[in-house]
Amino acid sequence: MIDELFRDGYASIFIGTGAEKPRSLGIKGESFGNVHFGLNYLANPKGHKLGDRVAIIGMGNAAMDVARTALRNGSRHVTLYARSKRITASSNEVSYAELDGAEFVFGMQIHEITEQGPVFKCSIFDENDRVIMIPFRRKRIPPSSPSARCRVQSSPARRKVWKSVLTVSCLSMRIT
């Protein structure tokens, strides 16, 4: 069948099967009642109790949709977190989320989720802005450093907890 499409003059073929199953974070606390997968939230946003603050793990197109939907459904502070400095969503989706009021925080690796919200550790980047490590010891970073966004590195005893009522995981999905 695909050979027939090429014979008919098509130069390329896109097979969009869709991703229907969310990827687990694999961290402590992801099964709490205030933690949801992005696709599940988008399927029925009215069925989720939103608070004033929503934390979204990931910065892809689904994450942008979750952010905009949460803002439209009453949340006042919606923040998207990425461990890298990269946004995988399309520029249009990012622009719309920014216009709607979403905030973006880079260099934050999700460590665990508590009932108060997600706990992050700061990422350290190399000269090409790739994540090279997630520190476990407390360490000060000079303001001129590429990782200056996170001035104090996290340690197991001193991690940053971001208070939120709802945490939504929007990592890439997988096909079942």
N, C-alpha and C positions, 0 to 999 in steps of 0.2 A: 504494500500500500504506500509506504513512504517513497519507494522507488518511482511509483507512478506520479507522485507529486513533483519530484525532480524532473521527470520526463515531461510533465505539463508546463515546465518553465519556472517553477519556484526555485529561488536561489538558496533559501534557508527555510527551516521549519521550526516553529516553536511549539513545544508540547507542554502545556500548562496544566499539570495534574492537581495543583493546589496542595497546600500543607494543612493537614487537619489536626495534627496532634502536637500540643505544646511540648517544649523541651524542659525537663526538670532542671532546677538550679543545682540540685544535689547539695544543699546546705541545710544546716539546722534551722528549724522554724518555718520552713516553706509550707508546712501543712497546717499552719494556724488558720483560723477562720477569717482573719483579716488579710489573707494573701490569696490572690487569684491569678489565673493565667489570662493574658490579654484577649485571646480568641473567645474564651468563655465569657469574659466581661462584655466584649462587644456583641456577643450573641444575645445578651439580655441585660443591658446596663441598668434598667429600672429594677432588676431583681437584686442588685447589690447595694448595700448600705454604704453610701459615700459620706465621708466626713469633710472637714474643711481642708485637710491636707492629704494628698495622694502622692505616693512615691512610685515611679515607674522604672523598672530595671530594663534598660535597653533603649536604643535610639533608631530603630527601623521604622518602616511604614506603619506597621501595626501599633507600635508604641505611640506614634504621632496621632493615630486614630483614637487610641485609648485616652491620650491626654486631652484632645479636643472634646471627646465625648464626656469625660469627667468634668471638664470646665462647664460644658453646656448643661450638665446635670447637677450643678450646685457647688462643686468643689471650688475653693477660692485659691488654693496654692497647690499647683500641680508641677512636680519636678521630675525630669527624666535624668537618669544616671547612666554613665558609660564608663567602663574601666579604661578605655582608650581615649584618644582625642578625635575619634572619627565618628561621623554620623552616617549610618547606612541608608537612611530614608532619602527619598527624592527631595531636591531643593524646594519644590512646591509644597510638599507636605510639611517640611520644616518651617517654611515661611508662614503657612497657615497656623501651625501650632504656636509660633512666636506671636503672631497677631492676636490669637485667642488668649494669650497670657501664660503659656507654658514656659518654664525655666529649664535650663540645661546645665548640668554639672558633669565635668569630664574628669577622668583620672581617679574614679572611685570604684573600687572592686567590692562587690557585695560579699560580705563575710558570713553573715547570718541574719536571721530576722527574729526580732523579739516581739512581744505583744505591744511594745511602744513604737515599733517601726524597724526599718532595716538598719543594719550595722555595716559600715564600710571601712575599708582600709584604702589609703592613698596609693596609687600606682606610681612607679618610677619609670621614666621614659629614657630611651637612648637618643642619640643625635638625629635619628630618623623618625622620632615620635612613636616608636614601637614600645609597647610595655615590656620592660625587661625584668621587673620583679615587683612583688607585693611585699613590702617590708613587714617584719614582725617585731622589730625593736624600735623604740622611740628614737627619733633622729630629727634634728632641725635641718631644714634645707634653706640655703641662702636665697634671698629674694630674686637674684639674677638667674637662678636655676630654671631649666625648662619645666621642672615640677613645682614651681612656686605657687601654683594653684592650691596645693596642699602644703601649707607651711610646716606642719608638724606631722611626722609619720606616725601611724598607729602602732600600737603594741597590743598584745592580747589583753592586758589589763586596762588599756586606755584607747578604746576605739570610739569612733564617732557614731552616735545613734541619731538618726534623722527621724524626729517624731512625725508619725503619720497614722491616720486612721486606717487607710487602705494601702496595701502594697500590691502592685501588679507586675508580674513577670512577663516581659515581652521579648524574650530571646528568640532566636530563629526557631521556626517550627520544623517538625519532621513529618515525613509522609509515612503513613502506616500501611 
